[in-house]
C-alpha cells in the first residue's frame, strides 16, 4: 500500500514528480496526434509514418549521449519542458503542414526528456528507482487518455493543448539538482538477447496507438470511447509497474520470456477483432509491455553504463515502434487484421529460441545475474 508521507520523503521525489508532470503533458498532447491526422484525412499508412517522428529522435539522441555530453541534465530538461509548453499552444492553429512540423519538433523534445531522465536513473543511488520511475509515468499514461477522450468529446481538442502546456511548465519546479546523482561503476553494454523484448514492446505500442486507435475511430467509436480504449492497456501497464516496484528482479531470463509471449497476444486479432476484443487483447499485451519496460530498464541499470544501457533500451523500443506504426500501418492498409500474423510472430520466435537455447556450464551467467537482491 502506498503512503503519501513516504512518497513525499523519498529522496527521489522531485525526479518522480517531474516525470509525472511531463507525462501528463506528453500523453495529453500525443493523444491528439493520430486523431488529428484522421481529421486531415491521412490514411493508415500515413498515420503510421508519424511514428518515425517519435522513434528516430530516441535512437539518435540515445546514441549521441553514448559519445558526447550534450548540455547538462538541467539544461536538457529545461529545454524540453519549456519548448513543449510553448509548442503545445501552436496546435490551436489548424493547418496540415504546421501539424507535421509541430509533431516532428515535439517528438524531438520529448526524446530529449525521456533519454536524459532515464540515463540519470543510472546515477541515482536507489535499487528500485527504475520501477519508481516507471510507476511515475505509468499512472498518467492511463489516466490522461481517459480524461482527454472525455474532454475532446464535449469540449474539443483546445483544452488538452492548454492542459499539456501547463503541465510541462509546472515540471520546471521539480527538476532535481545534478549534485544528487552518484557515480556508477558499471560499464559496457547489456546482453542484447536480454533487452530484445524492448523491440516487441515498441512494435505493440506503435501498432496500438498509430494503427488500432485510428481504426477504432474509423469503426465508429466516439472520442470518449477512444479515451476508454486508450485507458485500459495503460492502466494494466501501471498496475504491472506498481506490482514489480515492490519485488526484486530475480530471473531476467524468465521475465523476458514471459514478457515476449504476452506481447504476441495481438496474433489473436487475426481470428477475431471486434472493437472491445481489440482493447482486451491490448490489455493482455500490456502486461508483457509492463514487464519489458520495468524489468529491462532495471536490468540495464544494473549491468551496464547508464548511457549505453539507455541506448539499447530506447533504441530497440524506438525501432520496434517504427515497425509497429509504419510497417504495421502499411500492412494493415493492404491486409487488414492478417497483418498481425507478420509483425507479432517475432516475439513467439524469440521466446522459442530463447527458452530452448542450450544452457552453459558457467556458474553465473547473464540469465541468472539477478538471482537475489541486487
Buried (B, 14 or more C-beta within 10 A) or exposed (E): EEEEEEEEEBEBBBBBBBBBBBBBBBBBBBBBBBBBBBEBEBBBBBBBBBBBBBBBBBBBBBBBBBEEEEEEBBEBBBBBBBBBBEBBEBBEEEEEEEBBEBBBBBBBBBBBBBBBBBBBBBBBEBBBBBBBBBBBBBBBBBBBBBBBBBBBBEEEBEBBBEBBBBBBBBBBEBBBEEEBBEEBEBEEBBBEBBBBBBBBBBBBBBBBBBBBBBBBBEEEBEBBBBBBBBBBBBBBBBBBBBBBBEEEBBBBBEBBBBBBBBBBBBBBBBEEBEBEEBBBBBBBBBBBBBBBBBBBBBBBBBBBBBBBBBBBBBBBBBBBBBBBBBBBBBBBBEEBBEBBBBBBEBBBEBBEEBEEEEEEEEEEEBBBBBEEEB
